Structures are given as structure tokens and as C-alpha cells.
Amino acid sequence: MDGILVINKEKGFTSHDVVAKLRGILHMKKIGHTGTLDPDATGVLPVALGKGTKLVEFLTEKQKGYEAVLHLGLDTDTQDITGTILTEKKVEVSEEQIRETIAGFLGPQLQIPPMYSALKVNGKKLYELAREGIEVERKARPVEFYSIEIKEIKLPFVKIDVLCSKGTYIRTLCHDIGEKLGCGACMESLCRTKSGAYLIKDSLLLAEVEAAVRSETIEEYVIPVEKVLAEFPVVNAVSMADRLLDNGNPVGEHLVRNQVKGGWVRMYKSDGSFVGLYEWKKNRNQYFPYRIF
């Protein structure tokens, strides 16, 4: 099986745990996830199988969607409810203040990653340093919030739906909202509802994957490599180019039937079989291999 399997990660599992369990369920070694989710978070985790592991870089770049519950009045060292409470304040803000403050986070922002994260500084993960009681300076990173919709306000809790760019920490968003409001805040819960084109309604729990394996229907749920790359235009080679493609060589513009000159393309042999992702290079008038599948 080669492609993407969309998992609905359950609470308590790390992304690595999910991969390890899938290796046992599917009897495959070549499996990788396309972006971590905290152990206490749930939701969409696209998992790459076989040749699909070559797709990871394309999937991590995509927009993410989350449903989060913001807990006002609590500030913790991890920026979520699992951490040690640093301060606790009475929540005396109005709904209007909450709405205005959250609206201020829309668009491009600079976000300082939390200490309890897997980012590395001098070869060591930040959460490892944090557990040793060491706090280091982190550079603010550009992120973007495309939409933040307030679903419910039931103080001290605020439920929000967020659509954002890759590399965004929703825990930090919750913390920063609390800072702006002056009462502090942390993240109570988090569910990833969307990762690129993949939605939670189309995802499978691990138990459902096991059931699909038993019923021999699992391949129906694996999204093929070609479909994952469907956003890129198709280029069909002529028969004279087939040997070049078999050997991973570039292909000149005269050896394809339909020329698409610009960016990445999905390259197909003359018999219609998919080869991989190629990149047009204007200065050479050729398509060069980028990822061969």
C-alpha cells in the first residue's frame, strides 16, 4: 500500500505511538506521520504509507484547522491544562472584550513558540530543557490565522474554531489571548479538524483501521500518491522518453505531448503509468525529476 491514510488520533497517543501501532496492524515498516499532535490533542493525523512517505514535505505545508477550548483565568507553564498553574485570576471580562481581542489575532502574526515544544535549540528539544527548569530565548516566527470563529462563550471557557498556517501553536494562541485580556489563559482541549484537504469526517480511529484490515477493505481508505498530488498538472511523455524516465533522467520539451512550462508537474510515461513529480527548468528546456514514485 502506497499513499496516505487519514487517522483520527485519540487522546493519550503520541504521533509516534500511532505510527508504531499502525506498523503492527498493517504489517508494514515504511510508515511516517505528516506532523505531530500533542498526546492530549485529538483529530486528523495524515499518515504516509510505503512510497507515500515521499509526500510528507507536501502535506506539512498545508493549512490546518482546529477546534479548541480556551480556559480563561489560568496561566500554566505548558500553556495548556496539563501544566503547572503559574497564576490564577478571576475572570472579569465581557463577551464583547473577548470577541474584540480574538478578532485582533486574525491575519499574519509573529508567534513565540512555547518552551514545552519539540523545536530544537543547539540540538536539544525545548521541552527537554523546560523539564530541566531551563528557559531559553525563542525567536518569534511568522504564522497566519485565516479565521478564528467563536463557537461558544461559557466563562471561563471559550470554544473557538481556528484555520491557520503550518507551524502554529494553538496553545500559544490561547496564552496570548489571555495575556491581551489581562486575566491569563491556557488551552483546555484541542482537536485538529483539518489538515490540508483531509477532514476529520474522513478519518479512521485505530480500531476502525484494524476492522478494515480484517475485512480486507483497508485499501479503499488509502489515498493513492497520484491523488495526493492532484493539484499539480499532468504531462504525458512520448514513447521515446520512456527509457529516460525509467532511469530517472530529465526529459526535454520535445519528448512530451502536452507541455506545461512552469513549476512542478505529474509526469506519466507513454503507456499512462505514473512516474513522479518533475520540475520544469526554463534555462535547460527540460523537465527534471524531483520525486520519483
Backbone hydrogen bonds, N-H to C=O, Kabsch-Sander energy under -0.5 kcal/mol:
donor,donor_aa,acceptor,acceptor_aa,energy
3,G,49,L,-2.0
4,I,223,I,-2.2
5,L,47,V,-2.9
7,I,5,L,-0.7
7,I,45,L,-1.9
8,N,204,L,-2.9
9,K,7,I,-0.9
9,K,43,G,-3.2
12,G,39,P,-3.0
13,F,10,E,-1.4
13,F,39,P,-0.5
15,S,37,L,-0.5
18,V,14,T,-1.8
19,V,15,S,-1.9
20,A,16,H,-2.5
21,K,17,D,-2.6
22,L,18,V,-2.4
23,R,19,V,-2.0
24,G,20,A,-1.2
25,I,21,K,-2.4
26,L,22,L,-3.2
27,H,23,R,-0.8
28,M,23,R,-1.0
31,I,29,K,-1.7
32,G,48,A,-2.1
34,T,46,P,-1.7
41,A,38,D,-1.4
42,T,190,L,-2.0
43,G,9,K,-2.0
44,V,192,R,-2.7
45,L,7,I,-2.7
47,V,5,L,-2.7
48,A,32,G,-3.7
49,L,3,G,-3.1
50,G,30,K,-2.5
52,G,49,L,-2.7
53,T,50,G,-1.9
54,K,51,K,-1.8
55,L,52,G,-2.2
56,V,53,T,-0.9
58,F,55,L,-1.4
59,L,55,L,-1.4
60,T,56,V,-2.0
61,E,57,E,-0.5
62,K,59,L,-1.1
64,K,164,C,-2.6
65,G,194,K,-2.7
66,Y,162,V,-2.8
67,E,191,C,-3.0
68,A,66,Y,-0.5
68,A,160,I,-2.7
69,V,189,S,-2.0
70,L,68,A,-0.5
70,L,158,V,-3.3
71,H,186,C,-3.2
72,L,70,L,-0.7
72,L,156,P,-3.3
73,G,184,G,-2.9
74,L,71,H,-0.8
75,D,87,T,-2.3
77,D,84,T,-1.8
79,Q,76,T,-0.6
81,I,187,M,-2.4
83,G,80,D,-1.6
86,L,75,D,-3.6
87,T,75,D,-1.5
89,K,73,G,-2.7
92,E,90,K,-0.8
98,I,94,S,-2.0
99,R,95,E,-2.7
100,E,96,E,-2.5
101,T,97,Q,-2.5
102,I,98,I,-2.5
103,A,99,R,-2.2
104,G,100,E,-1.1
104,G,101,T,-0.5
105,F,102,I,-1.8
106,L,103,A,-1.4
107,G,145,F,-3.1
109,Q,143,V,-3.0
111,Q,109,Q,-0.5
111,Q,141,R,-2.9
117,S,115,M,-1.9
121,V,124,K,-2.9
124,K,121,V,-1.6
126,L,119,L,-3.0
127,Y,117,S,-2.0
128,E,125,K,-0.7
129,L,125,K,-1.6
130,A,126,L,-2.7
131,R,127,Y,-2.0
132,E,128,E,-0.8
132,E,129,L,-0.7
133,G,130,A,-1.6
134,I,129,L,-2.7
141,R,111,Q,-3.0
143,V,109,Q,-2.7
145,F,107,G,-2.0
146,Y,144,E,-0.7
146,Y,163,L,-2.1
147,S,163,L,-1.6
149,E,161,D,-3.0
150,I,148,I,-0.5
151,K,149,E,-0.6
151,K,159,K,-2.8
152,E,159,K,-1.4
154,K,152,E,-0.5
154,K,157,F,-2.9
157,F,154,K,-2.3
158,V,70,L,-2.1
159,K,152,E,-2.8
160,I,68,A,-2.9
161,D,149,E,-2.8
162,V,66,Y,-3.0
163,L,147,S,-2.6
164,C,64,K,-2.9
165,S,144,E,-2.1
168,T,165,S,-0.9
170,I,168,T,-0.7
173,L,169,Y,-1.7
174,C,170,I,-2.5
175,H,171,R,-2.4
176,D,172,T,-3.0
177,I,173,L,-2.4
178,G,174,C,-2.1
179,E,175,H,-2.1
180,K,176,D,-2.3
181,L,177,I,-2.2
182,G,178,G,-1.3
183,C,178,G,-0.9
184,G,178,G,-2.1
186,C,71,H,-1.9
187,M,79,Q,-2.0
188,E,69,V,-3.3
188,E,186,C,-0.6
189,S,69,V,-1.0
191,C,67,E,-2.2
192,R,42,T,-3.1
193,T,65,G,-1.8
193,T,191,C,-0.7
194,K,65,G,-1.6
195,S,198,Y,-2.4
196,G,63,Q,-3.3
198,Y,195,S,-1.9
200,I,193,T,-1.9
202,D,199,L,-1.5
203,S,200,I,-1.6
204,L,6,V,-2.2
209,V,205,L,-1.8
210,E,206,L,-2.2
211,A,207,A,-1.9
212,A,208,E,-2.1
213,V,209,V,-2.1
214,R,210,E,-2.2
215,S,211,A,-2.1
216,E,213,V,-0.9
217,T,212,A,-2.8
218,I,212,A,-1.0
220,E,217,T,-1.6
221,Y,218,I,-1.9
222,V,218,I,-0.5
222,V,219,E,-0.6
223,I,4,I,-3.2
223,I,221,Y,-0.6
228,V,224,P,-1.9
229,L,225,V,-1.6
230,A,227,K,-1.5
232,F,229,L,-2.2
235,V,266,R,-2.8
237,A,235,V,-0.5
237,A,268,Y,-2.8
238,V,255,L,-2.5
241,A,238,V,-1.9
242,D,239,S,-1.3
245,L,241,A,-2.4
246,D,242,D,-2.4
247,N,243,R,-1.4
248,G,245,L,-1.4
249,N,244,L,-2.8
251,V,287,Y,-2.4
253,E,285,N,-1.6
255,L,252,G,-1.9
256,V,253,E,-1.1
257,R,236,N,-3.3
258,N,236,N,-0.6
259,Q,257,R,-0.6
261,K,259,Q,-0.5
262,G,260,V,-1.1
265,V,278,Y,-2.9
266,R,233,P,-3.3
267,M,265,V,-0.7
267,M,276,G,-2.9
268,Y,235,V,-2.3
269,K,273,S,-2.7
272,G,269,K,-1.9
275,V,267,M,-2.8
276,G,267,M,-1.1
277,L,291,R,-2.8
278,Y,265,V,-2.9
278,Y,276,G,-0.5
279,E,288,F,-3.2
280,W,263,G,-2.2
281,K,286,Q,-2.8
282,K,280,W,-0.6
284,R,281,K,-1.3
285,N,281,K,-1.3
286,Q,281,K,-1.3
287,Y,251,V,-3.2
288,F,279,E,-3.1
288,F,286,Q,-0.6
290,Y,277,L,-3.0
291,R,277,L,-2.0
293,F,275,V,-2.7
